[in-house]
Amino acid sequence: MRKLPYLAVVLMLAGLLPFILCTCGIVFYDSAVPVPRLLMGLVLYGALSLSFFGAVHWGWALEAERVILTVDAERVDRLRLLLGVLPVLAGWVAAFTAVVSSPLSGVVLLAVAFALVALCERTAWRRGWLPPGYMGVRWIVTAVTECCLLTVLLMRGL
């Protein structure tokens, strides 16, 4: 498996900007008028981010040339495809809950989902299924995302 490209690292980190900007707006905006919309924006972006992390695993499962051939390649691909779908479903549940119940409920579900996906990816990384450098950046993205979600919950919800 080839090394994680520099551009991928930059783009993953740039993907944190909507989380940070929405969180700042939610925490520091005085009026109650735009905050529910910002909360929905945060939840929807979180759902999109989860689906992106899932799509990464689909890409690795469907990669045309295998750099590393393993005996259980089909099993690994099935697990990657599963890890590709579960974050999407978790994101949809969070977004749907935010729409039908309350945006803060969606934020809670996102906080749980991001942590669980990162733990699953850690297991995949320990087995050698992820490229070098991916988990380091992924932990940074997860930490900043979790900080944003928990800050919103502490300041607006709990």
C-alpha positions, 0 to 999 in steps of 0.5 A: 500500500502506498504512502498517504499523499501530502495533498490528502493530509492537507485536504483532510485537515482543511475539512475541519474548517466547517466544524470549527466555523459552525462551532464558533458560530453556535457558541459565540452567536448571541441570538437564538435565530441562527443557532438552530440552522448552524446546528443543522449545518453542523450535523449535516456536515458531520454526516457528510464527513462520516460518509467520506470516511466510509468512502475511503474504505470502499476505494481501498476495497475496490483498488485495481492493483494490490500492492500487498497480496494477502491470503484473506484479501477477500475477507479484508475487502468485505470488512472494508466494504462494511466499514464503508457503509456503517459510517454512512448509515450512522451519519444518516441516523444522526441527520434524521434524528436532528430533523425529526427530534432535535439538532442536539440529539444529532450532535450526540449521535455524531460524537459517538459515531466519530469515536466508533469509526476511529476505533474501527479504523484503528483496528484496521490500521493495526492489521496493516490495512491502512496506508502509513500516515493515515491514522495519525491524521485521522486521530487529529481530525477525530480529536478536533471534530470531537472537541467541536461536537462536545463544545457545542453540547456543553455550551448549548445542550447540556 
